[in-house]
Amino acid sequence: MAGTILLDLVGGVALLLWGLHMVHSGIVRAFGSDLRRFLGLALRNRVFAFGAGLLVTALLQSSTATGLMTASFVTTGVLGLAPALAVMLGANVGTTLIVQVLSFNVAALAPILFLVGVTAFKRGKQTRTRDLGRVAIGVGLMVLSLHILLDTLAPAEEAPAVRTLLGALTAEPMLCLLMATALAWAAHSSVAVVLLVMSLAYSSFITPVAALALILGANVGSAINPLIEGSRGDNPASRRLPLGNLLNRLIGCALVLPFLQPIATALARLEPNPSRMAADFHTAFNLALALLFILPLNAVAALLTRWLPERPRAADPAAPLYLDEGALATPSVALACAARETLHIGDLVATMLRQTMTALMTDDRRLVGEISRMDDAVDKLDEAVKLYVTKLTRESLSERDGRRAMEIISFSINLEHVGDIIDKNLMEVAQKKIKRQIVFSKEGAQELEAFHQEVCDNLKLAVGVFMSGDLTTARQLLTEKATLRAAEFTAAENHLARLREGRNESIESSSLHLDILRDLKRIHSHICSVAYPVLERAGELQPSRLKDAESAQ
């Protein structure tokens, strides 16, 4: 009988974990990008950060996912460590809210949740509706799993072997803490372990003191996984946030563990129901930690920074800076990492483009070689971004995230093409100019520099469109494309006029001059391509520039 009970217990826990997974994946697909953007805005203030961490984690049902989102802001240096630690304090409280809800008798809601969830998932016309259906099914599975756990433990009261085994395992609070830590680490979830403890406490298989010790262990165990996942990166700074979160839980356990007996006695007077008592202690423990650490967060952040100083960045310009492998489990975070790395490529290409005109006008051989080496770095970074996003798309993505993934790959490819045009074409022109000692006419040089500056300015616009998806800026970018086309025609006409005048500088530099205009225009076309997805979503693109047959006739 003990073996059957244990097997049913493991099955119930597995169903609970799958329900948690469905809730998390459904929320991430429906609101992942919005939650990340909201979290980024709230990180400016520690009180708002605490509230944001609580809200986001209450929706995601995963403090690990919230930690990954927050760590992406901290590791890239966008925001400070202290507000990020405040987010994690809120996240720890947020994970207790679903436990509070499920501590009541909500078994009757399971069929309703399944009905609503399946209907939304099967019949929903919008992707977000189907994702919310997945969330409803996940919550229903969690409610059902709790019902299964309680039904499994009910007949076990007549099995002395099971009661003796659990009594021996939970006799020592420290042993309970370590055991629950291991379970929460293996399950990647404190919620599942806490709900299991509540079921055991309700069936009187464990004492109130053992239940509270197991709750402490569940809190510690859920803080270990983010630290392990954060250690995959080369930068020690990426481990500051998860280490700080683990430290505050360890300190809380050290302070509470010696007083579990009086705490259990006091809570039993307030809440006789052992299951509700365990849920209340779980919430109270995390609220107390938040109150204890919210004020000295700056000191904690300074201590963590001293323990884990940021390593100097590698001298290799081809090394990716933001592609965090640990973020692949959370698509919205991974896409933000890929977008940030694409911006890194954009920075290199912008530097190449700026220095191109300097190399052309000053005949600097050293600068020509440096620009070529930068193109090698751009090629490697482009491959890294494409490989990273490809790994991500192996998992199912929401329609919105899938579209963003394609936009990132497309912009990265276009930036790589720009680098190739600079290296293979414009730098070849520069080498010919140096070798033949060709000089541009004063007017020709001014026209090329003005044309080049317009391309550089529009690269900044393109980066803005890539990051914001702003429709007005996308329209402006395509308007600039038409303007540049007219500017190229004017510059070519002016050059031909100087040729007709028989000016020596214009005659000698004619082919180079026209090649530079042509290549800068090609670069501009690749830059402007980032506007097309934005305009297409808004329905502002025509299928073709060609007039239809009837209109032509």
NUVOLUM-859231 format. One line per 10 residues: number of its first residue (from 1); their letters; for each residue x, y, z of C-alpha. Coordinates in nm, 2 decimals, m for minus. Layout:
N
NUM = A = X/Y/Z; ...
***
This chain:
553
1 = MAGTILLDLV = 0.00/0.00/0.00; 0.29/0.24/0.08; 0.43/0.20/m0.27; 0.09/0.28/m0.43; 0.04/0.58/m0.21; 0.39/0.71/m0.29; 0.33/0.66/m0.66; 0.00/0.85/m0.65; 0.17/1.12/m0.45; 0.45/1.16/m0.71
11 = GGVALLLWGL = 0.19/1.17/m0.99; m0.01/1.44/m0.81; 0.31/1.65/m0.77; 0.39/1.60/m1.14; 0.04/1.72/m1.24; 0.09/2.02/m1.01; 0.42/2.11/m1.18; 0.27/2.07/m1.53; m0.01/2.30/m1.43; 0.24/2.56/m1.31
21 = HMVHSGIVRA = 0.43/2.52/m1.64; 0.11/2.59/m1.84; 0.03/2.90/m1.63; 0.38/3.03/m1.68; 0.41/2.96/m2.05; 0.06/3.10/m2.12; 0.13/3.43/m1.94; 0.47/3.46/m2.11; 0.32/3.41/m2.45; 0.03/3.64/m2.39
31 = FGSDLRRFLG = 0.20/3.92/m2.20; 0.58/3.84/m2.19; 0.70/4.15/m2.38; 0.45/4.38/m2.20; 0.56/4.25/m1.86; 0.92/4.30/m1.94; 0.86/4.65/m2.05; 0.65/4.72/m1.74; 0.93/4.58/m1.52; 1.19/4.80/m1.69
41 = LALRNRVFAF = 0.99/5.11/m1.62; 0.92/5.02/m1.26; 1.28/4.95/m1.18; 1.35/5.33/m1.14; 1.23/5.33/m0.78; 1.27/5.05/m0.52; 0.91/5.08/m0.39; 0.76/5.06/m0.74; 1.02/4.79/m0.81; 0.89/4.58/m0.52
51 = GAGLLVTALL = 0.53/4.62/m0.64; 0.62/4.54/m0.99; 0.81/4.22/m0.89; 0.51/4.11/m0.68; 0.26/4.17/m0.97; 0.47/4.02/m1.24; 0.55/3.71/m1.04; 0.19/3.67/m0.93; 0.10/3.65/m1.30; 0.40/3.44/m1.42
61 = QSSTATGLMT = 0.40/3.21/m1.11; 0.78/3.19/m1.14; 1.02/3.41/m0.94; 1.30/3.25/m1.16; 1.15/3.41/m1.48; 1.11/3.74/m1.30; 1.47/3.72/m1.19; 1.59/3.65/m1.54; 1.41/3.95/m1.68; 1.55/4.17/m1.41
71 = ASFVTTGVLG = 1.90/4.03/m1.44; 1.90/4.12/m1.81; 1.86/4.48/m1.71; 2.13/4.46/m1.44; 2.39/4.27/m1.64; 2.37/4.51/m1.93; 2.42/4.80/m1.70; 2.09/4.96/m1.79; 1.97/4.97/m1.42; 2.12/4.94/m1.08
81 = LAPALAVMLG = 2.14/4.64/m0.86; 1.95/4.79/m0.56; 1.61/4.83/m0.74; 1.66/4.48/m0.90; 1.70/4.33/m0.55; 1.37/4.51/m0.46; 1.21/4.34/m0.75; 1.32/4.00/m0.62; 1.18/4.09/m0.27; 0.85/4.16/m0.44
91 = ANVGTTLIVQ = 0.88/3.84/m0.65; 0.92/3.63/m0.34; 0.60/3.77/m0.20; 0.43/3.73/m0.54; 0.48/3.35/m0.54; 0.29/3.32/m0.21; m0.03/3.46/m0.35; m0.13/3.16/m0.55; m0.06/2.95/m0.24; m0.30/3.16/m0.05
101 = VLSFNVAALA = m0.57/3.11/m0.30; m0.52/2.74/m0.32; m0.51/2.70/0.05; m0.89/2.74/0.05; m1.13/2.47/m0.08; m1.15/2.56/m0.45; m1.18/2.21/m0.59; m1.52/2.29/m0.74; m1.36/2.55/m0.96; m1.15/2.29/m1.16
111 = PILFLVGVTA = m1.42/2.18/m1.40; m1.52/2.54/m1.47; m1.15/2.63/m1.54; m1.11/2.34/m1.77; m1.43/2.43/m1.96; m1.33/2.79/m2.00; m0.97/2.71/m2.08; m1.04/2.45/m2.34; m1.31/2.67/m2.51; m1.07/2.96/m2.53
121 = FKRGKQTRTR = m0.78/2.75/m2.65; m0.98/2.57/m2.92; m1.22/2.84/m3.03; m1.02/3.16/m2.96; m0.96/3.36/m3.28; m0.67/3.57/m3.13; m0.34/3.42/m3.01; m0.37/3.60/m2.68; m0.71/3.44/m2.62; m0.57/3.09/m2.68
131 = DLGRVAIGVG = m0.28/3.17/m2.44; m0.52/3.28/m2.17; m0.71/2.95/m2.23; m0.38/2.77/m2.16; m0.35/2.97/m1.83; m0.70/2.87/m1.72; m0.63/2.50/m1.80; m0.30/2.53/m1.60; m0.48/2.67/m1.29; m0.74/2.40/m1.33
141 = LMVLSLHILL = m0.47/2.13/m1.33; m0.32/2.28/m1.01; m0.66/2.27/m0.83; m0.71/1.92/m0.95; m0.37/1.81/m0.84; m0.43/1.94/m0.49; m0.76/1.74/m0.48; m0.56/1.43/m0.59; m0.30/1.48/m0.33; m0.56/1.51/m0.05
151 = DTLAPAEEAP = m0.75/1.21/m0.18; m0.42/1.01/m0.19; m0.32/1.10/0.16; m0.66/1.03/0.31; m0.63/0.64/0.31; m0.27/0.67/0.40; m0.38/0.75/0.76; m0.44/0.38/0.80; m0.09/0.30/0.68; 0.14/0.31/0.98
161 = AVRTLLGALT = 0.45/0.25/0.77; 0.39/0.57/0.57; 0.33/0.77/0.89; 0.64/0.63/1.06; 0.85/0.71/0.75; 0.73/1.07/0.73; 0.77/1.11/1.10; 1.13/0.99/1.09; 1.21/1.22/0.80; 1.06/1.52/0.96
171 = AEPMLCLLMA = 1.17/1.48/1.31; 1.45/1.74/1.29; 1.38/2.09/1.16; 1.72/2.12/1.00; 1.67/1.79/0.81; 1.33/1.92/0.70; 1.49/2.24/0.57; 1.75/2.05/0.38; 1.51/1.80/0.23; 1.27/2.08/0.11
181 = TALAWAAHSS = 1.56/2.27/m0.03; 1.66/1.97/m0.24; 1.29/1.92/m0.35; 1.24/2.28/m0.45; 1.57/2.29/m0.64; 1.49/1.97/m0.83; 1.13/2.09/m0.91; 1.24/2.44/m1.00; 0.94/2.56/m0.80; 0.88/2.66/m0.44
191 = VAVVLLVMSL = 0.50/2.67/m0.50; 0.48/2.30/m0.57; 0.68/2.20/m0.26; 0.47/2.44/m0.04; 0.15/2.30/m0.17; 0.27/1.95/m0.10; 0.37/2.05/0.25; 0.02/2.20/0.30; m0.14/1.87/0.19; 0.08/1.67/0.43
201 = AYSSFITPVA = 0.00/1.91/0.72; m0.37/1.90/0.65; m0.36/1.52/0.67; m0.16/1.54/1.00; 0.13/1.35/0.85; 0.38/1.61/0.97; 0.39/1.83/1.28; 0.34/2.21/1.26; 0.70/2.27/1.33; 0.81/2.03/1.05
211 = ALALILGANV = 0.57/2.20/0.81; 0.72/2.54/0.89; 1.08/2.41/0.85; 0.98/2.25/0.51; 0.84/2.59/0.41; 1.17/2.76/0.49; 1.36/2.49/0.28; 1.12/2.55/m0.01; 1.21/2.92/m0.01; 1.58/2.85/m0.01
221 = GSAINPLIEG = 1.56/2.58/m0.28; 1.38/2.81/m0.53; 1.66/3.06/m0.49; 1.93/2.82/m0.59; 1.83/2.76/m0.96; 1.87/3.12/m1.07; 2.22/3.13/m0.92; 2.32/2.82/m1.11; 2.17/2.94/m1.43; 2.33/3.28/m1.38
231 = SRGDNPASRR = 2.67/3.12/m1.34; 2.67/3.00/m1.70; 2.78/3.34/m1.82; 3.14/3.46/m1.81; 3.06/3.78/m1.63; 3.05/3.75/m1.25; 2.82/4.06/m1.24; 2.54/3.84/m1.37; 2.54/3.64/m1.05; 2.50/3.94/m0.82
241 = LPLGNLLNRL = 2.12/3.95/m0.83; 2.05/3.57/m0.77; 2.32/3.56/m0.50; 2.16/3.86/m0.32; 1.82/3.68/m0.34; 1.97/3.36/m0.20; 2.15/3.55/0.08; 1.84/3.73/0.21; 1.66/3.39/0.23; 1.94/3.22/0.41
251 = IGCALVLPFL = 1.96/3.51/0.66; 1.59/3.48/0.71; 1.61/3.11/0.77; 1.89/3.15/1.02; 1.69/3.41/1.21; 1.36/3.21/1.22; 1.48/2.84/1.25; 1.56/2.86/1.62; 1.22/2.99/1.70; 1.00/2.76/1.50
261 = QPIATALARL = 0.83/2.60/1.80; 0.70/2.93/1.95; 0.61/3.06/1.61; 0.41/2.74/1.53; 0.23/2.76/1.87; 0.14/3.13/1.81; 0.02/3.06/1.45; m0.19/2.76/1.57; m0.39/2.99/1.80; m0.46/3.23/1.51
271 = EPNPSRMAAD = m0.52/2.96/1.25; m0.61/2.61/1.37; m0.62/2.47/1.01; m0.27/2.33/0.95; m0.29/2.39/0.58; m0.39/2.75/0.61; m0.13/2.80/0.88; 0.15/2.68/0.65; 0.03/2.92/0.37; 0.02/3.21/0.62
281 = FHTAFNLALA = 0.37/3.14/0.74; 0.49/3.12/0.38; 0.35/3.47/0.31; 0.45/3.62/0.64; 0.81/3.50/0.61; 0.86/3.66/0.27; 0.68/3.98/0.38; 0.91/4.00/0.68; 1.22/3.96/0.46; 1.10/4.24/0.24
291 = LLFILPLNAV = 1.05/4.47/0.53; 1.39/4.37/0.67; 1.59/4.42/0.35; 1.41/4.70/0.16; 1.59/4.98/0.34; 1.95/4.85/0.34; 1.94/4.74/m0.03; 2.21/4.99/m0.13; 2.45/4.84/0.13; 2.37/4.49/0.01
301 = AALLTRWLPE = 2.42/4.59/m0.35; 2.76/4.75/m0.26; 2.87/4.43/m0.08; 2.76/4.21/m0.38; 2.95/4.44/m0.62; 3.26/4.41/m0.40; 3.23/4.03/m0.39; 3.16/3.99/m0.76; 3.34/4.28/m0.95; 3.27/4.31/m1.32
311 = RPRAADPAAP = 3.54/4.16/m1.53; 3.70/4.37/m1.79; 3.54/4.31/m2.12; 3.73/4.09/m2.36; 3.95/4.27/m2.62; 3.80/4.05/m2.89; 3.54/4.27/m3.07; 3.38/3.96/m3.22; 3.28/3.83/m2.87; 2.90/3.86/m2.81
321 = LYLDEGALAT = 2.83/4.07/m2.50; 2.46/4.01/m2.44; 2.36/3.66/m2.57; 2.27/3.50/m2.23; 2.22/3.12/m2.28; 2.03/3.11/m1.95; 1.77/3.34/m2.08; 1.66/3.10/m2.36; 1.39/2.95/m2.13; 1.21/3.29/m2.12
331 = PSVALACAAR = 1.15/3.40/m2.48; 1.08/3.77/m2.41; 1.41/3.80/m2.22; 1.60/3.61/m2.48; 1.47/3.83/m2.76; 1.57/4.13/m2.56; 1.92/3.99/m2.53; 1.93/3.92/m2.91; 1.80/4.27/m2.98; 2.07/4.42/m2.76
341 = ETLHIGDLVA = 2.34/4.22/m2.94; 2.20/4.34/m3.27; 2.24/4.70/m3.14; 2.60/4.61/m3.06; 2.64/4.51/m3.43; 2.47/4.84/m3.52; 2.73/5.03/m3.31; 3.02/4.86/m3.49; 2.86/4.92/m3.83; 2.79/5.29/m3.74
351 = TMLRQTMTAL = 3.16/5.33/m3.64; 3.27/5.17/m3.97; 3.04/5.39/m4.17; 3.16/5.71/m4.00; 3.53/5.62/m4.04; 3.47/5.52/m4.41; 3.46/5.88/m4.52; 3.76/5.97/m4.31; 3.96/5.69/m4.48; 3.84/5.81/m4.82
361 = MTDDRRLVGE = 3.93/6.17/m4.77; 4.26/6.13/m4.57; 4.41/5.83/m4.75; 4.47/5.66/m4.42; 4.60/5.30/m4.49; 4.59/5.21/m4.12; 4.22/5.31/m4.09; 4.13/5.10/m4.40; 4.28/4.79/m4.24; 4.10/4.87/m3.91
371 = ISRMDDAVDK = 3.77/4.90/m4.09; 3.82/4.56/m4.26; 3.90/4.40/m3.92; 3.58/4.55/m3.78; 3.38/4.38/m4.06; 3.52/4.05/m3.96; 3.38/4.11/m3.61; 3.04/4.21/m3.76; 3.03/3.89/m3.96; 3.09/3.67/m3.64
381 = LDEAVKLYVT = 2.84/3.86/m3.43; 2.58/3.83/m3.70; 2.63/3.45/m3.70; 2.61/3.44/m3.32; 2.28/3.63/m3.32; 2.13/3.41/m3.59; 2.23/3.09/m3.40; 2.10/3.23/m3.07; 1.76/3.32/m3.21; 1.74/2.99/m3.40
391 = KLTRESLSER = 1.79/2.81/m3.07; 1.50/3.01/m2.93; 1.27/2.94/m3.22; 1.30/2.56/m3.16; 1.05/2.62/m2.88; 0.70/2.73/m2.96; 0.68/3.11/m2.97; 0.37/3.33/m2.96; 0.29/3.51/m3.29; 0.42/3.84/m3.15
401 = DGRRAMEIIS = 0.75/3.69/m3.03; 0.79/3.49/m3.36; 0.75/3.81/m3.55; 1.01/3.99/m3.33; 1.25/3.70/m3.38; 1.23/3.74/m3.76; 1.28/4.12/m3.73; 1.59/4.07/m3.52; 1.74/3.82/m3.77; 1.65/4.05/m4.07
411 = FSINLEHVGD = 1.80/4.36/m3.92; 2.12/4.17/m3.82; 2.16/4.03/m4.17; 2.11/4.38/m4.32; 2.37/4.53/m4.09; 2.61/4.25/m4.19; 2.54/4.34/m4.56; 2.62/4.70/m4.49; 2.95/4.60/m4.33; 3.03/4.39/m4.64
421 = IIDKNLMEVA = 2.96/4.68/m4.87; 3.19/4.90/m4.67; 3.47/4.64/m4.65; 3.45/4.49/m5.00; 3.35/4.79/m5.20; 3.42/5.12/m5.03; 3.75/5.02/m4.88; 3.85/4.88/m5.22; 3.77/5.23/m5.36; 3.98/5.38/m5.08
431 = QKKIKRQIVF = 4.28/5.15/m5.17; 4.26/5.25/m5.54; 4.25/5.62/m5.44; 4.56/5.58/m5.22; 4.74/5.37/m5.48; 4.67/5.61/m5.77; 4.70/5.92/m5.56; 4.36/6.05/m5.68; 4.22/6.37/m5.54; 3.85/6.46/m5.54
441 = SKEGAQELEA = 3.75/6.81/m5.65; 3.65/7.04/m5.37; 3.28/7.04/m5.47; 3.28/6.67/m5.53; 3.43/6.60/m5.18; 3.16/6.82/m5.02; 2.88/6.64/m5.21; 3.01/6.30/m5.10; 3.05/6.41/m4.74; 2.70/6.55/m4.73
451 = FHQEVCDNLK = 2.56/6.24/m4.89; 2.75/6.02/m4.65; 2.63/6.23/m4.35; 2.26/6.18/m4.46; 2.32/5.80/m4.47; 2.48/5.81/m4.12; 2.18/6.01/m3.98; 1.93/5.76/m4.13; 2.12/5.47/m3.97; 2.02/5.63/m3.63
461 = LAVGVFMSGD = 1.66/5.65/m3.74; 1.67/5.28/m3.84; 1.80/5.18/m3.50; 1.51/5.38/m3.35; 1.26/5.20/m3.57; 1.41/4.86/m3.48; 1.39/4.93/m3.10; 1.05/5.11/m3.08; 0.86/4.99/m3.39; 0.73/5.35/m3.41
471 = LTTARQLLTE = 0.51/5.40/m3.72; 0.59/5.77/m3.76; 0.97/5.71/m3.76; 0.93/5.42/m4.01; 0.74/5.66/m4.25; 1.01/5.92/m4.20; 1.28/5.66/m4.29; 1.11/5.57/m4.62; 1.06/5.94/m4.70; 1.44/5.98/m4.65
481 = KATLRAAEFT = 1.49/5.70/m4.89; 1.32/5.89/m5.16; 1.50/6.21/m5.06; 1.84/6.03/m5.09; 1.75/5.89/m5.43; 1.70/6.25/m5.55; 2.02/6.36/m5.38; 2.21/6.08/m5.56; 2.07/6.20/m5.89; 2.16/6.56/m5.82
491 = AAENHLARLR = 2.52/6.47/m5.71; 2.57/6.26/m6.02; 2.44/6.54/m6.25; 2.68/6.79/m6.08; 2.97/6.55/m6.13; 2.89/6.51/m6.50; 2.87/6.89/m6.53; 3.22/6.92/m6.39; 3.33/6.65/m6.64; 3.19/6.85/m6.93
501 = EGRNESIESS = 3.39/7.15/m6.80; 3.70/6.94/m6.83; 3.82/6.96/m6.47; 4.11/6.73/m6.41; 4.02/6.62/m6.06; 3.67/6.52/m6.17; 3.80/6.33/m6.47; 4.06/6.13/m6.26; 3.81/6.06/m5.98; 3.50/6.00/m6.19
511 = SLHLDILRDL = 3.46/5.62/m6.16; 3.55/5.63/m5.78; 3.31/5.92/m5.72; 3.02/5.74/m5.89; 3.10/5.41/m5.72; 3.09/5.58/m5.38; 2.75/5.73/m5.45; 2.62/5.39/m5.57; 2.76/5.20/m5.27; 2.62/5.45/m5.01
521 = KRIHSHICSV = 2.28/5.43/m5.18; 2.30/5.05/m5.15; 2.39/5.08/m4.78; 2.09/5.32/m4.74; 1.86/5.06/m4.89; 1.97/4.80/m4.64; 1.92/5.05/m4.36; 1.57/5.14/m4.47; 1.46/4.78/m4.48; 1.39/4.79/m4.11
531 = AYPVLERAGE = 1.09/5.01/m4.17; 0.90/4.76/m4.39; 0.77/4.52/m4.12; 0.64/4.82/m3.92; 0.46/4.96/m4.22; 0.33/4.62/m4.33; 0.17/4.56/m3.99; 0.00/4.90/m4.02; m0.13/4.81/m4.37; 0.06/5.10/m4.53
541 = LQPSRLKDAE = 0.26/4.90/m4.79; 0.14/4.84/m5.14; 0.18/4.49/m5.28; 0.39/4.62/m5.58; 0.51/4.94/m5.73; 0.38/4.83/m6.07; 0.06/4.98/m6.18; m0.21/4.72/m6.25; m0.30/4.65/m6.62; m0.63/4.83/m6.61
551 = SAQ = m0.48/5.15/m6.47; m0.20/5.14/m6.72; m0.45/5.11/m7.01
***
